[in-house]
Amino acid sequence: MSAPSSPVPAIGIDFGTTNSVVARTSDSVVVDLVRFAGPDQTSAVFRSALCFWQDDALRGGLGHEAGPWAIAEFLADPQGSRFLQSFKSVAASATFEHAPVFTKRLGFEELGQRFLDHLVDHAGDAMRDLPERIVVGRPVRYVGARPDPALARLRYDGMFARLGREIHYVYEPLGAAYGFASRLCDPATLLVADFGGGTSDFSIVRVEAPDAPRRCVPLASAGVGIAGDRFDFRIMDQLVLPLLGKGGTYRSFDKVLEIPPGHFADFSDWSRLALMRNRRTLGELAKLRMAATDPDAIGRMIAVVENELGYGLYEAVSAVKRDLSSQTHAAFVFEGEGLSVSADISRADFERWIAPELAELEAGVDRVLARAGLAASEIDHVFLTGGSSLIPAVRGLFEQRFGETRIASGDELTSIAHGLALIGSAPDLAEWTIEEVEEA
């Protein structure tokens, strides 16, 4: 953050795994969140989802929508549509080539361009006249075991070329840090932890006095490829997958073998689960059902895939996760065609299930402190943002390390876009952008 000068109009885009947010500045330092008049309510949060359906009256024979409209289209006709969510999670995956959508195969760039078309359209006047400066957030570390940041950069470039402007990329937690720093009146060292749907990123920034020539200086960043989606899967893995045959057995000639875990791999996130409804996968599951020791369990898994129950399942998972953020016990209830689940969960159970992820998050904090050459005692403020920052066990990690009085939070879903827009308006934009494609 530089000393005040003449800001320029800019747009900041937080393209998230679960939700996307857009903020805009004009010729002042005021930031306005772009709002979308959705089917049910007006919101600054636009769901990162796409829905496709066949329509011979349309060019190409394929209709599509995004955001909450995509959800509404899918719920109106789940059997006649294809619903894709969290497609950002495959941006850095070399194994992802395309998503099968009826008779078409759509690459990441094509999915992203369709998503942007609808986001711009539903934003109305707020995005009809785009400024020259557009800042897009990117994770410090992408999702996946072997993420390829160079590939992700190419795909992002192809996606955002749709906007017809030069794109400036900034680490997502730096956006949140920049926005939070604008609240500070005194010099300070700030750590921002951004918990997205697919990644958790950490950045440390030095904030100088308000009259300093350069107010805000990034010191270090680090990230881990886990966050909200992984927490969701832990609930799914414990409460739902055992009912679908995970941990069960099947007969092969004269042997009884455990059902291979690969059959359940696509349940790790909703975007992959939605792609299981294809002839090959359903054929394999039908064969497994005939050989399974508990064929009813495999029948329930087939029902989840055939009846497109994944959306409802993950909505139920998200609901119980939210409940456990404010309650010590919560009820998980799901009713769908071919599957019924009811269970009581304690917060202690949930925290035990996510213990491996909590350890990875703590290691990420260790890395960013080491890269900045700082001890925890040298951090003056810690800003937690993103939906998973509301999980008590996540917040507890930082309270134990830095002390409760140094922790701040708020605007969990919009703080990144807000800061990205401010960075776009600043004269030192180039100091914040990521030109290289290496993992930080």
N, C-alpha and C positions, 0 to 999 in steps of 0.2 A: 504494500500500500504506500504510494508515494504521497508527498505533501500535496495539498489541494492545488489543482490547476484546472484547466478546462476539460471536463469530462466529455467523452464522445458517446453517442448512442451505441448500445451493444445489447446482445442477447446472450444469456447463459442457458445452456441446455444440460440438465442432469438426466441423461438417458440411463435409466435404471433397469435392473433385472426384473423387478416387480412393478415399479412405478416410475414414471417420468415426470419431470417438472421443468417448466420454462419460466425464466425471469427476464425482465427487460428494463433497461435504463434509457432515458432520453438525453437531453442536453443538461440534465442536472444529476445530482448524486442519488436521487430518489429511485428506488428499485420497486417495480410493480411485478407481482406474480401474474402470469397469464392464466386466465381462468377459462374453464371449459364447461359449457352448459350441457351436462350429461343427461341421459334419459331420466334419471331420478333426482339429481341435484347438481348445482354448480359447484365445481371444485377446481383447485389448482393442481390436483394430482391426477395424472392421466395414466391409466393402467397400461403397462407394456404388454399388450396382448393383441392378437390378430385372429379374425374369424373369416373363413372362406366358405363359399357355397356355390353350387353350379347354377348358372342362369343363362340360358341360351340367348336371351334378349340382350345381354351385355356383350360388349366387345371382348373377345377372347373366351366368352362363355363362363367367366368366373367373377362372382361378386365378392366383395371383401369389405370389412370394417375393422376399426381399431379401438383401443381404449374400452370404456364402459359400453360403448355401442357393440363392440365385438362380443362382450359377455352376454348382452341382451339378445343378439342374433343367435348365439350358441344355445342359450337356454330355450329359445323359441323352437329350435329344431336341432337338437343334439345329434340325431341320427343322420341328418342331411347336411351337416356342416363339418368343417375341420377347424379346431380351435388350437392356437399356438400361443404359448405364454413363455416368458423368460428366454426368448431366443437370443438375448444378449449373452447368455451363458455359453453359447457355442462360437462366439466371435473369434476366440483364439485356438479353436480346436481344428487340427489338421484332418481329423477323421470325419468331421462334418463337411459334406459336400453340398447337400441340398435336402430340403424337406419335401416329401411327396405330398402334393395337394391335388387330390383327384387324379387327373391325367397329366398334371404339370409337375415339374420339379423346380423348386424355387431356392436359389442360393441365398446366403445371408444378406448380400447387398439388395437383392430384390425384395426380400422380406422387410428390410429396413426402409427402403424407399417407399413401399406401400404404407408402412407405419407412419413415416413422416408426412406423407401426403394427407393422411387423415388427421394427424395431429395439427398440421397447419390449417386445414379446412375447418376443424372444430374450434380452433382458436379465434376465428373470425378476424376482425379488424386488427387485433393485437399482433398478428404475424403476416398480414397481407403486404406490408411495406417493410421488408427486412432491412436492418442497417448493415453496413459493410462489415462490422465486427461481430462475429459469432464465435463464442467460446463453448466448447463441448468438454464435459468431464470424462475422464477415463480412469479405470481402476489402477492402483499402483501394481497390483498383481491380478491377472485374469484368472477366471475359474478353470479348473482342470488339473490333471496330474502333470501334464507336459504342455502348458500353455505357450503358444507361439505369438509373442507380442508384435512381431513384424507382420504376420498374417492378419492379426486383429487390426493393425493400423491400416492395412490395405482395404480390409472390409469396411472399416469405419469411413475411410475416404470415399469408397464407392457408395456407401449409404448416404452420407451427408452432402455429397456432391449434388444431390437433389435440391438443396437449398440455393445453389447458384452463387455461393459466397466462399471466400477463403475461410477455412476452418482452423481455429487455434485450439489445441488440446492442452488441458490442464488437469493435473491429478485431482481427483474428486475431493479428498480431504483438505487439499490446499484451498479449494473453493470455500469449504466450510470455515477454515481457519481465517481466511481473508474477511469473510463476513463477520465472524466473531471479533476479530481484531478491531473492527470499526467501532465497537462498543467501549473499548478500553481507552482510558485517559493517561495511563502511566506506562512506562516501559515494562515489558514482561516477556517471558518465554512460554509459549503456548503449545500444548499437545492436543491434537484433534484426533479422535477415533471415530471413524465413519463405518457403521455397520449396515451394509446394503443387503440386498436379497441374496447375492452370490459371493460377494467378497467383503472382507474387513480390511480397511486401510488406515494407516497411521501416518501423520505428518507432524513435524515440529517446526514452529515458526518463531522467529525473534521479532517482537513488536517494539519499535522505538517510540520516542515521545512524539506527540502529534505534530510538532513543528520540524521534525527531522526531514532531511532531503529525501530519504527513502524510508518510509514508515515501517514496512513489513518485509522481512527477509526469510525465505524458506531455508531451513537447515538440513532436514533429512526426511525421507519417506520410507515406508516399508509396508508390506501387505501380506495377507494370507488368503488363499482361495476358498474361504468358508465364511458363512454368515447365516442369514435367515433361512435359506433353503435347506441347509444342513440340519438346522434345529428342527425344521418341519419334518425332515425325513426321519429323525430319531423318534419322533412321536409315531409316525407311520410304521416304522420298523418294529416298534414295541407293541402297538395296539392293533394294527391292521394286517400286516403281512403274515403273522402266524395263522390268521384265519384264512389266508389265501394259499397256504401250503408251505410257507417258508419254514425250514426245519423239519419238514416231513420227509417221507421216503417213497420210493417207487420200485417196482419189480422189473428186473432185467434178467431174463432167462431164469436161472436158479438163485440169483442174488437179490438182496434188498439193499438199495443204495439211497443215499441222501439226495434229495432233489437239488440239482446244481443251483448255486446262488445267482448264476447269470440270468435265470428266468425272472428275477426280481430287480435286476439292475436298473431297469427303466422306471421303476417306482421312486428313484432317488430325486426326481423333480418332475413337475407337472408337464413341462414342455416335452420331455421324452416319453412320458406315459401317454400323452395324447397321440403319439406316433405309433403306438403299438397296435392300433386297429388296422391291421393289414392282413392279407390272406396268408402270408407265410407264417407270421407270428401266431395267428389263431389256429393254423393247422398244426403247428408244433405243440400248442397248448392242448389241443384236442387229443393228440397222441399221448401226451403226458397224463391227461385225465384218465385214459384207459388203463395206464400202467400204475397209477398212483395208489398207495395204500389207503389214502383218504381222497377218493375222487371228488367228493363234495367240495373240499377246499379248493381244488383246481377249478371246479365249476364256478365257485365264487370269483376266482381271479378272471376267468373268461367273462363273467358277467360285468366285472369292472371295466374290462376293455371294450366289450361289445356295446355296452350301454353308456359308454362315455361317463363313467362315474367319477373320474379323476378330479374334475373341477370341484364337485361337491365335497369330495373327500378332503381335498386340500383346504377348502374353505372351512370345513369343520376343524381341521388341524390348526389353522391360523386362529380360529376363534378360541380354542382351548389354550393355545399359547398366550394369547392376549389375557385371558382370564387368569392364568397363573402368574402374570406380572403384577396383579393386584390382589390375588387371593392365594391362600395356602393350599386350597383344594379346588378342583374343577371337574366338571362332567364332560366326557367326550361322547357325543351322540351322533350317529349317522344312520340314515335310512335311505336305501336306494334299491332299485330293482335288482334283486339277487344278492344283496348284501345288507346286513343289519349289524351295527356295532354300538355297544354301550359299555362305558367303563368310567370309573372314578380314578382320577390322577392326583397325586400330591405334588406340590412344588419340589419336595425332596426327591421324588422319583424322577421328575424331569431334569433336575440338576445332576442327578447321577447319570442319566442317559447322555447328557451333553458334556460330561466331564472331559472327554478327549478334545472336543472343540474348544472348551475353556482353556485347556493347556496350550493349544495352538495359538489362541488369541494372546495369551500371556507371553508366549515366545515372540510373537510379532511386536509387542511392546518392548521387549528386551532388545530386539534388533534395531528398532528406530532410535532408542536411547543410545545404543552403542554407536550407530552411524553418526549421530549428532555429537557424540563425545560428552554426553551429559548423564548425570545421576538423577534419579527420581526426585531428589530433594531440590534440584535446580529448575524444576518445572513449576511455574507460578500458577498456571491455570490449565485445566483439562476440560475440553469440550467434547461431549458425547453426542453423536447424532446418528440418525438412521433408526429404523423400527426396532432392531434388536437391542438398541441401547436401553430400551425400557425393561428388558429382562433383568430381574434383581441380581441373578448370579453374575451377569456380565458387568453390571454397574459395580457389584461388589469387588470384582477384580481391581478396579481402579481406586475404589475407596480404600482398600487394603494397601495398595501401593503408594498412593499419593495423598490420602486423607480426604475425608468427606468435604471439608471446607473448600478444597480446590476444585471440586467437580461442579460443572455446569452443564445444562442440557436445555433442550427446547427447539421448536421448529424442526422436529426430527426428520420430516419428509421434504422440507423446502429449503433448508439452510444452504445446501450445496449450490443449487441453482442461483440463489440470492448472491452468494459470493462470486460465482463465475461471472455473473453480469457485472458486478463491481470491478472485477479484474479486467473484463473487456473494455470498460470505460476508462481505465487508468492509462497514464502515459508509459508506464513500464510493463506493458502487457508481455513484451518479449522475454522479460525476466522470469515469467511464470509458465511459459509454454513448454511443452515437451516435444522436442524435435527428434530425439533419438527413439529407437524402438526397443531398446534393451529393458529388461525388467529392473525396476528400481529396488 
